[in-house]
Amino acid sequence: MPDITDGYVLRTISFTLWWVSKEEHETMFAPMLRRLGASKVVFCCFDPAPTVDRQARTYLGWLGRPPFATGAVKPRTVSLQFAIRSII
């Protein structure tokens, strides 16, 4: 368990993946989400280029709420909403 100061507000990123095909959801996202659950840590780097801004776009933490697939406007697609609470 990380050493977190009481009262500290963790950085959180929320994003939605629109138009994920049902095949992508079943083969890639659903197995990953089953493994992560609510207690395993996820690492996401949204800027892989080695620049000074990369740390501000890197998140290591837990899913804030379990994402679930909801129907999208486009046929045979779903959308997934994510929220990651980061400890870095």
Backbone hydrogen bonds in HBPLUS format (Angstrom, degrees):
<---DONOR---> <-ACCEPTOR-->    atom                        ^
c    i                          cat <-CA-CA->   ^        H-A-AA   ^      H-
h    n   atom  resd res      DA  || num        DHA   H-A  angle D-A-AA Bond
n    s   type  num  typ     dist DA aas  dist angle  dist       angle   num
A0008-TYR N   A0005-THR O   3.16 MM   3  5.61 159.7  2.21 134.2 134.9     1
A0086-SER N   A0011-ARG O   2.74 MM  75  5.33 167.3  1.76 164.6 168.2     2
A0013-ILE N   A0084-ILE O   3.04 MM  71  5.40 153.7  2.11 142.9 149.9     3
A0084-ILE N   A0013-ILE O   2.88 MM  71  5.40 155.0  1.94 152.4 158.9     4
A0015-PHE N   A0082-PHE O   2.98 MM  67  5.40 155.2  2.05 139.6 146.7     5
A0082-PHE N   A0015-PHE O   2.76 MM  67  5.40 175.0  1.77 174.4 176.1     6
A0017-LEU N   A0080-LEU O   2.81 MM  63  5.18 162.0  1.84 154.6 158.1     7
A0080-LEU N   A0017-LEU O   3.00 MM  63  5.18 155.3  2.07 138.9 146.0     8
A0020-VAL N   A0078-VAL O   2.84 MM  58  5.23 158.3  1.88 171.0 163.7     9
A0078-VAL N   A0020-VAL O   2.77 MM  58  5.23 154.0  1.83 145.2 153.6    10
A0025-HIS N   A0021-SER O   2.95 MM   4  6.26 160.2  1.99 154.0 159.9    11
A0026-GLU N   A0022-LYS O   2.98 MM   4  6.16 163.3  2.01 146.9 150.9    12
A0027-THR N   A0023-GLU O   2.94 MM   4  6.04 154.7  2.00 151.0 157.7    13
A0028-MET N   A0024-GLU O   2.84 MM   4  5.50 157.5  1.89 145.0 150.8    14
A0029-PHE N   A0024-GLU O   3.40 MM   5  6.82 155.3  2.46 142.5 149.4    15
A0030-ALA N   A0025-HIS O   2.79 MM   5  5.72 168.6  1.80 165.7 165.1    16
A0033-LEU N   A0029-PHE O   2.89 MM   4  6.07 163.2  1.92 160.2 164.7    17
A0034-ARG N   A0030-ALA O   2.98 MM   4  6.15 150.2  2.07 148.3 156.3    18
A0035-ARG N   A0031-PRO O   3.10 MM   4  6.33 153.8  2.18 145.5 151.6    19
A0036-LEU N   A0032-MET O   2.97 MM   4  6.21 158.1  2.01 150.6 156.9    20
A0037-GLY N   A0033-LEU O   2.99 MM   4  5.90 169.1  2.00 145.7 149.3    21
A0040-LYS N   A0036-LEU O   3.13 MM   4  4.90 154.9  2.19 164.6 159.7    22
A0042-VAL N   A0061-GLY O   2.74 MM  19  5.54 168.0  1.75 163.9 165.5    23
A0061-GLY N   A0042-VAL O   3.03 MM  19  5.54 160.6  2.07 155.3 159.2    24
A0044-CYS N   A0059-TYR O   2.84 MM  15  5.22 166.1  1.86 156.9 161.3    25
A0059-TYR N   A0044-CYS O   2.81 MM  15  5.22 166.4  1.83 159.1 163.8    26
A0046-PHE N   A0057-ARG O   2.96 MM  11  5.46 173.9  1.97 160.3 158.8    27
A0051-THR N   A0049-ALA O   2.78 MM   2  5.74 127.8  2.05 116.0  99.6    28
A0054-ARG N   A0051-THR O   3.29 MM   3  5.62 166.3  2.31 109.7 113.8    29
A0057-ARG N   A0054-ARG O   2.94 MM   3  5.20 147.4  2.05 106.8 117.2    30
A0058-THR N   A0055-GLN O   3.25 MM   3  5.11 161.6  2.29 109.9 108.0    31
A0087-ILE N   A0060-LEU O   2.77 MM  27  5.94 165.5  1.79 164.5 159.9    32
A0062-TRP N   A0085-ARG O   3.15 MM  23  5.52 130.1  2.41 151.8 151.0    33
A0085-ARG N   A0062-TRP O   2.91 MM  23  5.52 161.6  1.94 169.0 168.1    34
A0064-GLY N   A0083-ALA O   2.49 MM  19  4.98 171.9  1.50 144.8 148.0    35
A0070-THR N   A0079-SER O   3.11 MM   9  5.42 159.6  2.15 148.3 154.7    36
A0079-SER N   A0070-THR O   2.86 MM   9  5.42 152.5  1.94 148.8 158.0    37
